[in-house]
Amino acid sequence: MPVVTTPGAQSAEFTITGIEQIRVDVPFHPRSAAVYEIRARAWSVIDLFKITLGCGVLGVGETTVNYTWGAGNDGTLQELVGRNAFDLLWDDALGAGVQMALFDAVGKALGVPCHRLMGVQHKSACPLSWWAQDMKPEAWAAEAQAAQSQGFTSMKVKARPWFDLDRQLEAVCAVVSPHFKIDADFNFMLLGPDLAAPLISRLERKYPNLAIVESPIPQGDVAGNVTLRQKIRTPIAMHLGDPPVMTAIAQGVCDGFVISGGVTQVLREGTLCDIANKPFWLQLVGTGLTAMFSVHLAAVLRQARWPAISCINIYENPLVQDIKVTGGCVQVPQGPGLGVELDWDAIERFRVADDFSKPPKREIHTITWPDGRSVDYPDGGYRSEFTDGKMVGFLPGMDFDVRQDDGSDDFDSDYIKAFG
């Protein structure tokens, strides 16, 4: 995308004089790229936004094109040139990358870190979590080992009914410290307390590393979640908003929340959690830019006590330099703006056309049942079979494999044979 500029705006210190959008395709880390090319294939496409102010400072932000809470649009960019950055900071509708770039630019112009613009600093360091999709037991173990070796003390995983969760947790617990925490996101796939309570109760007795479970059953099932919370000791997390937050707090359906969105929304919801004395995960997905932006937000929010989820670990390069995790936490930057240096060489290597997108690939998903029976599916459509209660999952001995179209005649033949 060409740079948008307004030469006449150069005299105003905080007037936006230029915006540039750069699209990059950031490779997934080789350790788990095969999984993310299937489960989060489009997440590698990132839009970077460079905003220049009249005083000459440059702010940078990012949007994970196919996931971030808000992406903005080209028309919005055109309209921002000539506007005062202070008038735009709190507009979540601008999208993740533009809002982040504005905070970075204004912070630099004032010589203060982003968190000084957001509120009063409460923490000097903020917890950050590793993240892992549903994977084979040995792959989860490798992720956990990598996390621990890089200073992380927790990993959030996607618990899915087509895997043997016992084997997965056993593999992880065998290679990490007893203090390393595992948070499991079920995305309501345990259906109800009748299934969730005995399974989670057994896992928490067997694997003390299990720390938090997210959305084990549908969040809107208020009575079911109240019952489940009484039957297990592991804290339950839910995305704030479903059920309505006042219902969730009054009925005691969970122990804490998951919060995401723009700065105005996050600060509002984070303050509500403070009043209700409810901890939360801050979930803002992206590379190192987003990870550090979440650290600035968490620094001013008292109840941002659970490790933030940024998914920084899924990328080969975080696009920023010198992010260090120690004891599971990242120090809150004190330099102006985001307080990080970008890896511009990597950004240029990964740069792609402005309209670049990753086309979908044909896939053969195979679920193997405890009796040895295997069933092939053309994509992720089997998920609804579990959520609708048509198939029972989380059984001992269950396994899962995926083959992605590699362009070979063998794959083409197998795909046609399985699905026509």
Summary of the structure (lengths in Angstrom):
residues: 420
radius of gyration: 22.4
end to end distance: 41.5
largest distance: 73.9
contacts: 1457
relative contact order: 0.14
helix: 37%
strand: 23%
